[in-house]
Amino acid sequence: MSGLSAPFEFSLWLSALPVLLAACIFTWLLSLPLRNTALSEPLWSLMLFAAGVVYALGSDPRAPRMPVVLWLLALWAARLAVHLTVRGAGKGEPRRHREIRERHQPYFALKSLYLVFIRQAILAWVISLPLLGAFASNRPLGLLDGLGVLLWTSGFALEALADWQLARFRAAAGNQDAVLRRGAWKFTRHPNYFGECCVWWGFWLMALAAGAWWTLPGPVLLTWLLLRVSGVPLAERDIGNRRPQYADYVLKTNAFFPSRPRK
């Protein structure tokens, strides 16, 4: 089996955790005077990029997937961080973060360190496993890498397009309570989440090509979070109360996987 599998460097994986924890603690301190835990949102992609850099610095620089993965990771992280920062600029703490704050009083300022920030750092650490695996061997690039890049590109393009379409829709007058049902949003109620999922399964295919099959928990965890925890369920918990047309949208459009709208 050892000939088929790239080695799992636990110490290298572990070395990224203090970096992520330091980043989340620093951001938590910034959030306290602002009373805004939504600073954690752009931090997410930056922590994953930081983990990738840590793994690259501790790996063989001749690893053929290193430049490909780092450039793709940097592009994904920068776009998402900028998008989330611009989306939240000047708007204060979003509703879902205010609800968390209200549920966990008193002393939420302290509780938010582990409820929001440290928890996010640990999740990012596990999800970053494919980045570690992609650098774990010097196997030459092959077809599986090409499929991984193709899946990553498709997911990145879908996620970026969906975010742009939604931002443009919400900025238009009269759309505050309306439901976007055009473009990517015609085929799935959460094209941005589906695109995100494709990005990380693309990274996993590149890790698999390196022989790092053991990185599977990373994309599995991300998919579970998006489908069952902080993605679709959280986004749709009370959206029907705020947007009356959403019930019809749910009946006709898949929540996650794209498909033709139902009649």
N, C-alpha and C positions, 0 to 999 in steps of 0.2 A: 504493500500500500504506500510505503514511503516514496517509491519511485513515481507514483502517480500524484502525490500530494505535495504542495509547497509547505514549508515549515511554518508553524504558528509561533511567532515570536511574542510570547505573552508579555515579556518585560517591555518591549517596544510599544505594544498596545497600551499597557499600563502607564507608560510615560506620558501619554497624551492626556490622561485624566487630570493631573494637576494643572495643566495649561487651561483646560476647559473650565475647571472649577475656579481658577483665578479670574478668568474672563467673566464668569457669571457673577462672582462676588463683586468685582469692580462695577459691573453694570447694575447690580442690585443697589450698591451705594449711590450710584447716579440716580436711580429711580426714587430714592427716599425723599429728597427735597421736592422732586417733581410730582410725587404721588401718582406715578404712572408705571405700572409693571409691564406695559406694552413695549417697553424698551427691550424686553426679552425677544420680541419677534424678529427684528433684523439681526439680533445676536445669533440666532439659530444657524443661519447659513455661514456666518463668520466663524463660528466654533467648528463646524465641519471642515471648513477650509484650513483652519489652524491645525486640526487633527491630521489632515492630509500632509501638511508641511512637516509636522513632527515625524510622521512615518517616513516621508521622503528623506529627511535628514539622517534617519537611523538605518536606512536601507542601502543596498548596493546601488551606487549612482548609475551603473550600467543597466539597471532594470529597464527593459525596452518599453514598458507601459508607463513609466514615470512621467515623461514629458506630456504624453497624451492625456493621462488622467489629471495631472496638475492643471493643465490649461483648461480642460473641460470643467474641472472643479472650480477654478477661479472665475470662469465666465458665469457659471451657475450661481455661485455665492454672491458675486458682485451684483448681478441683475436682481436677485431676490432681495438682498439687503437694501439696495437703492429703492426698489419698488415699495417695500414695506415702510421704509423711512419716509418717503414722499407721501405715501398714503396716510400716515399717521401724523404728519407735521402740523402743528398748530391746532389739533383737534382734541387734545387732552386724552384721558384714559378711555379706551373703548368700552362699550356696554358690557361685553363678556368679562372683561377684566374688573370692571366695577362690581359685577355680580359676585365674582370670586372674593373681592375685598369685603363685600357686605356679609358673605356667608362665613367668613373666618375672622370676624371680630370677636373679642378685642385683640390687640397686639398684632394686627395683620402685617405691619411694617416688618416685624421680625419673622413672622410665619412665612411671608412671601419669599424669604431667602431659600427655604427648602421646598415650599409648595410650588413655586414657579421656577426659580433660577437653578437651584441645584438639581432638581428633577430633570430639567431640560438639558443640563450638562451631561447627566448620566445617560439619558436617551440618545443624545448626539454621539456619545462615546461608543455605544453599542452599534448604532446605525452606521458609524464610520468604518466598521470592519471591512467592507469591500475595498476601501482605500488602502488599508494595511495589506490585504491579500493581493492586490494588483502589483505591489512592489516586492512580493515575497519570493519571486523566482526570476531567473533570466531566460525563461522560455521565449522563443521567438514569437512575434505577433502572428496571428492566424485568423481563420474565418470567424471564430468565436469573438475575437476582438472587434472585427468589422461589424458583426451583429450587435455587439454591445454599443459601439459608437452610433450605429444607426438607431437603436432604441433610445439612447440618450438624446440624440438630435431630435427625434420625433417628440419625445417628452418635453424637452426644453422649448421647442418651438410652440407646442400646444400650450404649455404653461404660460409662456410669455404672451402669446396671442390672447389667451383667455383673460389674463390680468389686464391687458391693454383694453380689450373690449369692455370689460366690466367697469374700469375706471372712466372710460369715455361715456358709458351709459349713465353712470351715477352722476357725472358732472353736468349732464344735460338737464335743463329745466323741466320740471314735471315728472321726473322719474324716481322721486324719493320713495314712493310706495309701489312702484312698478316692478315687473319681473323681466329680466333679460332672457329672451328666448330665441335670439338670433346668433349667427356665427357658431363658434364652438359650443356655446351654451344651448344650442338647439338639440344637440346629440347626447349631452350628459349634463346633469345639474351641477357637477363639480369638475369641469375639465381641467382646472388648475391642479386639483388634487390628483387626478389621473395622470397628468403630465409629470407631476413630481414623482409619482410612483415609477413611471417609466424611466426617469432619469436615474433612479437608484438601482433599479433592476438592470439598467445598462451598465452601471459601474460593477454590479455583481457579475455580469457575464464576462467582463474583462478580468475580474479577479478569478473567476472559474477558469478562464483561459490560462491563467498563471498557475493553476493547480490548487487554488485556495478555495476549495468547495466549502470549507468550514466557516466561510464568511456569510453563509446563508441567513443566520439570525438577523443580520443588519436589515436587508430589504423586507424580510418577513415582519419584523417589528414595525418598520415604517408603514407597511401596508395595513397592518392591524390597527395602528394608531389612526390612520386616515379613514379607514372603513368603520371602526368600532368605537373610537374614543374621542380624539380631539379634532377630527376632520369632519366628516359628514354628519355624525350625530350632534356635535356641538353647533355646527353652522345651521342645522335645521331644527333645533330644539323649539324655538318659538317664532320662527320666521313667518309661519302662517298667520300669526296674530298681527304681524306688522305689514304683511303683504297678502291681502285677501286672494290675489290671483295665484298664489303659490300652490294651493291645493290642486288646482287643475294641472299645473306644471308637473307636480309629483305624479299624477295619474298617467301623464303622457311621456315622461322623460325619465330614463334611467338615472339612478343616483350617482353612479361611478363609471361603469364601463360604457363607452359610447355606442349608440345604436340609433336606428331610425326612430323618430318620435312615433308613439302609438296614437291611433286615431280615436 
